[in-house]
Amino acid sequence: MDTKFDPKKKMDDLPLAIALPLVALAIVIGLYFCLAGRGNVHLFGDEFHSIWHLNQSYGDILKIYDAHGSGVALPLIQRFAVDIMGPGLWAYRLPAILGAIATLLVIYPAASCMVGRVPAVLTALSLSTNSLFLFYCGFGRSYLLALFLAIVMAYATVMTLANARPKPWWHAVLAISSGLLPYVHLTTVAFVVGIGMTVIVCNLIMKRYRDLAWLTGSLAVGATICFLLYIPAWDGLWNFIHNKTGKGEVEHFAAFDVLDLLTGNRVITMIWTITIPIAIAGLALARRRSGSILAFAVLVPVIALVVTQPAGMTYAYARYLLPALPFMIMLTFWLFVEIIRLTRLPTPAVHAVSLVLGISLIAISFWAGPRGAEHTNDGPFANT
């Protein structure tokens, strides 16, 4: 097995005494932006689509996949939250808030496994200040829950590849996350299929046939879970798919417009456009098996959008790509750190330079983005 990929052999990696405080800082920053004032901001746009489900029984919600793409999981969680917490904006937005918190907690261990501790720390800090992530932290839809499950699924696949005898519970995590992802948001079907096929091919190449059987079984269980959950709403689901893909008006926009929403500004968009393909190639040349997971986690959602071209505007396409966002950031910072390593500085110096420059770039990017210097406090209208 390639020892460069083994997460248990992080030779010369950043000490946890430095990494963990920075990760804690990222979590605190993300939580502040996620929670501050969310209970006072008016509902806006797509948030209204699932309100009418709140007066329905759980049995009725299970049978409905409405034309607005609310899905089934979102209104179920919202109805449950309102029953527990009482009617209010906090309860209604609980799926997004829970997804944001869970993402902030899992992003570092997942990224550390895939790209190492220094890029993982920078990824955590970058995601906690990313404008699109922060917007959907308190937006009453299921995009952040899908983002969290996408990270978990990728994490589980990497851990199964990284160990000659992966622990069985990683297969359980893979099955549950792959089954729930399309149920939480339908657009993640491509992500699930892409990652699933990637890990199967990797095991075939490595001739790990015993693990291949486990993985295939895990993915089959996940598919069964998703199918069974959707059975009550099957007719509505297929009507939605028929009406959403290849029909309706699609706003004319450039690919860079979508990336601008993901990054926060055009300069970072251009940097990502250059660095992400180079990082994918670099990971492939380094024989890092995590590279295949990262590559497909980024490319498959993009290809799926290009092929299906669902009706929607720039923001719709950007939020459909949210599950790919953390992997884009991981690739960028992996390449960033590797370039600094080329200076042949001592390892502690590489860590110090990478963190200082990386954090500075994140701060500048945040300052130049919509939540930075140009941000205005819109009070209850902040979601507009």
LOMAR-181934 format. One record per residue (C-alpha): x, y, z. Coordinates in steps of 0.001 Angstrom, whole numbers, plus 524288, in hexadecimal, padded with zeros to 5 digits. Example, Ala and Ser with C-alpha at 12.3 -4.5 7.8 and 13.67 -1.06 7.14 Angstrom:
<sites>
8300C7EE6C81E78;835667FBDC81BE4;
</sites>
This chain:
<sites>
800008000080000;8049E80DD37FD32;8094C812F580A5A;807C7820F38059B;7F93F81EBA8061A;7F84D817FD8134A;7F1E98219881CCB;7F87981A6E8281C;805FB81DE9822ED;805CA82CBD8225A;8148582E2282286;8197F83BDE8251F;80BA6840CE825D7;806EE84CA282D5D;806A284A2C83C2C;7F8F9848C184193;7FC54852EA84BED;7FC6D85CE8840DD;7F21A856FE83805;7E72585512841E1;7E6C78632484737;7E5EF868398394C;7DB1485E988363A;7D3FD862F08429A;7D55F870FC83DD9;7CF6786D20830BE;7C3ED866B5837B5;7C1AA872A484047;7C21E87BD183487;7B8E18732682CCF;7AF70871CC8383E;7AF198807083A40;7AB7C8833B82C2A;7A237877A082C02;79A8E87B3C83823;79B76889F9839BB;78E32890088373B;7886F8847482FED;77C1F884B283819;77906892A3833FE;77B44891FC82555;76F078915781CEC;76C538859B81448;77075887BA8064F;76ECA881427F914;76F4E8726D7F932;76DE287219807F0;75F3A873DB80639;75D84867837FE23;75C4485DC680939;75428865F3812B9;7478485F9C80E75;74CAF85253812E7;74C81856BA8211C;73DC8854CE821F3;73E6C8470381C7F;7400483A42823B9;74CCF832BF82302;746088284F81B07;7419C83241810EB;74F168388B8101C;7553782B4F80D44;74C7D829FF80146;74F6E837377FB20;75A9A83BC47F27D;7561E849507EECA;758E1850B37E244;7622D85A2F7E91C;76C2784FC67EC77;76A88850807FB29;76C2E841D87FB5F;767348398F8068D;7721083A28810B7;771C2848FB811F6;7634F84AAD81537;763EB83ECA81E32;76EF3844CD82623;76881852268261B;75BA384C7C82AC9;762B2844EC83591;76A83850FF839A4;75E458594B83A8B;7579C84EC2842AA;7632384E6484C13;7673C85CB684C71;75A6C863548492C;7579786B8D83D0B;7624E8751D839A6;76D6C8782583074;7777B8708B83855;76F8D8641C83751;76C7E8662C828F9;77AE786843825C3;77FB885D3982E73;783738541F8230F;78CBA85E6681DA4;79234861CB82B04;794848539382EA9;79AE7851198217C;7A3DD85CC782350;7A7FA858EA8310C;7AA5884AC982D23;7B25784F338215B;7BADD85808829B1;7BD9384CA3832E6;7C0C98426782892;7C81A84A5981E56;7D563849F482518;7D65683B48827C5;7D15F8385881A19;7DAB7841CC81378;7E60E83D8181C13;7E3FA82F9681785;7E3D3833C180946;7EE0A83E8080810;7F55F83FA4814FD;7F42084857820E3;7F8F88557181BBC;7EFD9855B380FE0;7E50D8507B818BE;7E6A585BB38225A;7E654865858173E;7DA8385EAA81160;7D32E85F9881E44;7D65286E1481F9F;7D2D9870D181171;7C5DA869AC811FE;7C1F58706D81EAC;7C36587D9D817DE;7BE3A879D180A65;7B31E882E78069F;7AA66878D77FFFC;7AC0C86F2B80B19;7A8AE879D3814EE;79CC487DF580D1F;796FF8704980D18;79A8D86DF881B6F;78DDE8749181F27;785CB8729E812E4;77A458698D81502;77DE885F4C80AEE;7859C8529C80B31;792048566E803EB;79AB88569381001;795CE8494E81473;7997C84428806FA;7A6CE84A978080E;7A942843F68151C;7A5398368B8100E;7ADC08384D803F3;7B9AC83AA280C8A;7B63582EDD814EF;7B4A78260F8091C;7C1A182A5D80347;7C81F828C781094;7C2E481AE9811CD;7C76C8171C80425;7D51081C55806AC;7D5FE814F18137E;7D21C8084880CE0;7DCCB80A60802C3;7E70380E8580CAC;7E6A48023B814E2;7E9E47F46C810AE;7DF0A7EFC6819AC;7D5B47FB1E81BAB;7CD127FA9082794;7BF547F5B78247A;7B8F8801E1829EF;7BEDE809EE81EE3;7B6D1801B481594;7AACC804AD81DC8;7ADDF8133681D05;7AF708120480E53;7A27880AE780CDA;79AD3814838153B;7A0C6820D880F6D;79F4381C2E8015A;791338185380410;78D59824FB80AD0;7943082E6A80185;78A8282D827F622;77F5382D4B7FFE3;783F183A0D805E5;785F0840477F88D;7839D839B17EB7F;78EA7840B37E453;798AB838DB7EC10;7957B82C5E7E497;7A0B982F427DB58;7AA05831637E6BC;7A64D8245B7ECCA;7A7B181CF07DFFE;7B4978239D7DCC9;7BAF1820F87E9E8;7B5778132E7EA51;7BAE480FBF7DCF0;7C7F5815EA7E075;7C9F680DCB7EC9B;7C5D0801637E584;7CF9B803E47DA8A;7DA68806E67E463;7D82E7F9ED7EB2B;7D8407F2C37DE2A;7E53D7F9037DABD;7EAD07F5547E815;7E5207E7887E6A4;7DEA27E8927F3ED;7D34D7DFD17F05F;7CEE47DD277FE48;7CDB87EBC7800DC;7C7447ED6C7F39E;7BC797E42A7F7D2;7BA967EBCB80469;7BA407F8C07FD25;7B0DA7F3FC7F2D7;7A8277EEB37FD8D;7A8CC7FB9880508;7A5028036A7F917;79A1D7F9C47F603;794E47FB67803DB;7958080A2080213;78E0C809627F551;783DF800BC7FBDB;7825F80A5C8071B;7802D815927FDA0;7769B80DB17F55A;76E8E8096E80118;76DFB8173F80684;7692181C887F98D;75EBC812187F6F1;7537B819AE7FD56;7568A825C87F50D;75A4581E887E89F;75071824DA7DF5E;753758329B7E3ED;7620B82FF27E2E1;7614482BC67D4AD;7584B837027D124;7622E8405A7D6FD;76D8783A297CF7E;765DF83AD27C2CE;76272849217C4A8;76FA484D7C7C9F2;779208481D7BFF9;779A784CE37B20E;76D9E855777B3A9;76AA2862FA7B857;772C486F377B688;7810086F097BA18;7875487C197BCD6;792CC87F167B3F8;79F2F880557BBD3;7AD9187D467BADF;7B45A8727A7C255;7BC6387CCF7C944;7AFDC882D67CE9B;7ACE5876337D5D0;7BAD6874F17DAB0;7BA8E883147DF5B;7AF7F87F757E884;7B71A873BA7ED8D;7C3B687B3F7EFB5;7BECB888BD7F36E;7C5EA890907E8F3;7CB6788F8F7DB38;7D9C988F817DF27;7D8128833D7E764;7D00487D667DC50;7DB6F87EF27D2F5;7E4C4879287DCFD;7DC0886D437DECC;7DA8986B997D01E;7E94886A3E7CF0B;7ECA4863147DB90;7E21B858A17DC47;7E5C6851977CF82;7F438852777D337;7F15084D007E0C1;7E99E841A47DB15;7F4F083E837D1EF;7FEC08400F7DD02;7F784836BB7E5E7;7F69C82CE77DAD6;8054682DC87D841;807E782C587E6D3;7FFAB81FF17E68B;7F724825457F147;7EAA781D667F0BF;7E398828727F786;7E5C482FE97EAEA;7DBF0827897E3AC;7D1A982A097EE17;7D45C838B37EE10;7D472839547DF3C;7C768832927DD96;7C16F839DE7E916;7C417846597E16E;7C22F842027D369;7B623839597D435;7ACB3843C57D984;7B18E84D397CF10;7AFE7843547C427;7A25E83FA67C930;79DF284DCF7C870;7A35284F6B7BAC1;79C85843137B61C;78F51844C07BCBC;78E7A853A77BC0E;78370854D17C5F8;77B24861037C577;7808786B747CE6B;7889D8778D7D000;796B887A0A7D3E0;794258782E7E255;78D3886B487DFB2;798FD865D07D88A;7A24286AB97E316;79AB28644D7EE15;799C4857A27E65D;7A8A8857CD7E67D;7A99B85A0A7F51E;7AD1984BB27F7CF;7B93484DC07EF57;7BD5385A4E7F64F;7C586854928017D;7CCC984BAA7F80A;7D000857357EF3D;7D5BF85E0E7FB13;7DD71851E57FF19;7E380850AE7F198;7E74C85F057F13D;7EDFA85EDB7FE78;7F499851C27FC0B;7FB29857A97F00E;7FE09864267F7A3;8057C85CAD80223;80C6E853FE7F84C;8117E860007F112;81711865397FDD0;81D7E857F580048;824F0859B37F377;82CD88646D7FA12;833518597F801F3;8318F860E480E90;8320D858D581B06;825088526181DF9;8219A85B6E82970;824688671F820BB;81BC286184815FB;810CF8603281FDB;812BE86DFE82501;81385874598179A;807E486CA181297;7FF668705C81E28;8035187EB081E55;801AD8809780FB4;7F5868780080F04;7EE8F87ED381A24;7F24F88BFD81455;7EC858881F8072F;7E0148835080DC9;7DED98901C81544;7E10889830808F2;7D74A88FF880178;7CD1D891B080C23;7CFA48A04E80CBD;7CE068A1767FDF5;7C1CC898FA7FDAD;7B37D89C1180021;7B4C889A4F80ED2;7C0B48A31480FE0;7C3548B16380CEF;7B7348B30B80479;7AE118AC4A80E01;7A2AF8B3F381392;79A318AFD881EE4;78CD08ADEC818F4;786B88A988825B9;77A758A17082371;77C898A22E814B1;78A3289C2581500;785FE8901180D41;782BD8988080187;
</sites>
